[in-house]
């Protein structure tokens, strides 16, 4: 049954994202063609501002408890994060963890395509079992078999540019209820507790060859399967202390302040946009024009990120040509 809590949560996220894109992000779009680096710097901070909203709603409005154990994160470290998936919503719940380590504005998500189109962990697990049978691998009950090609590609490219300090392996678990899809959220089935166990691997401890890197990744998933088995068959915690070795750089008081400001800001911002749309025709025209622009660029170019990438490549090419001429 649809719950008012679920409607409020999804509506607040949608309106914040929609109005934020139109009235906060779009004014900076021309900057992308002039200075892609500055554009990215500004956009990362605007997006991070919105990412605090679901964190605030989950914890302050719906009472979700977050527990982080293991190694934790070193603030400012360049990292690849690998994580198991118990639901289609894990990527959003991860923001509750990253906020405490000031990682929100730096985070970029890569999801397996199956998680975008297949509803529910059970259906995706069936595909994982098929993959295991086909490749002679062990069947997992608590995790999905990792497709290591994407992982090795990302790690290799970041290493080539000397842009990787560590790999963080996160195991996520839900000791009580597990909302599988957006439908469960719409019905008001929010997680009561979310547990994150973090293992940090400095990049110099990770294999360099592609084959060894694939085996290394598969080993981490074997460990996750056992860790989750112990979690669900035992006392339903990863570490009895309930704390991480590296404490969050944000205290719980500071996190609370951020969440309060986020709720206040996005509530006022959304209401203000409705008022402006009601009062002024030029605001309605601006919204219509930007919606058309966003729709057209998506259809023609495939997304703003591809346009931004092309701008970065063009600027870098021009800088290299200028450098060659001055030598």
Beta strands, then each sheet from edge to edge (+ up, - down):
strand 1: 65-70
strand 2: 79-83
strand 3: 166-173
strand 4: 193-202
sheet 1: 1+ 4+ 3- 2-
end
